[in-house]
Each structure stands twice: as C-alpha cells, then as structure tokens.
C-alpha cells in the first residue's frame, strides 16, 4: 500500500483524522478544519479515487479492507502511530468504523456511515 492520499493538515497536538463521504473530497470539512485545529492536529484526507487522491493500485478493489489498509499506510507515511481519533461521514464513516475494527482508532465519530 502506498501512502499517497492528498490531505490538508492544520494545527498541532494529537491527530484528528477527517474522512469525507462518497463523491466528495477533504473540502467537505473546510468549515470545520480551522475550528478543530485550534486544539488538534487535523488531517483531512481525500480518500483513494476522490478529490486529488489517485485510486488504489491496479488490481486492488476499493473495498473497506483495502481502503483501511491504505489509510494505515498514509498515517504511517505521516509519522502517525495508531490508534488515532477518526471522524467520517458516509463512506468516510464506514471507513472509520472498519479502521476501528482493525485497531487503527482510539475513538470514532461516524456520521451517517455507509453500510448500515
């Protein structure tokens, strides 16, 4: 898994990871990023295949297992050691819950997560 997801990063402190919904990008979080960054290191990703992030590598299906592995690789690429706090909406909510099942999350806020 390569760590090549585009992201916006603001603030300092314990990381707070933001994951957007299907058909969106990190821009979905724009109204909140600076507010959250007053107290946290906020990282808003473009999930693979959305916004400025390329799709997963050829042959890798964009399923939750592969996306969670790619999220883990991206966090590692930024020097972030799991578990982290995750916030996701829709697709991002489902990804956050999947990541939690794989031990990547300290806490999760899932807004209208897909798959439920």
Number of C-alpha atoms within 10 A of each C-alpha: 14 13 15 19 24 20 20 15 17 16 18 13 11 13 23 22 23 26 28 25 23 14 10 16 23 22 16 16 18 12 9 11 22 15 13 14 18 13 14 18 17 26 23 25 26 26 31 20 15 19 17 16 16 14 16 20 12 6 6 11 12 15 10 17 14 15 23 22 18 22 26 23 18 20 21 13 14 11 9 14 12 14 17 20 19 25 22 24 22 19 23 28 25 23 30 32 25 18 23 19 11 14 13 23 19 11 15 19 15 20 17 15 18 16 9 6
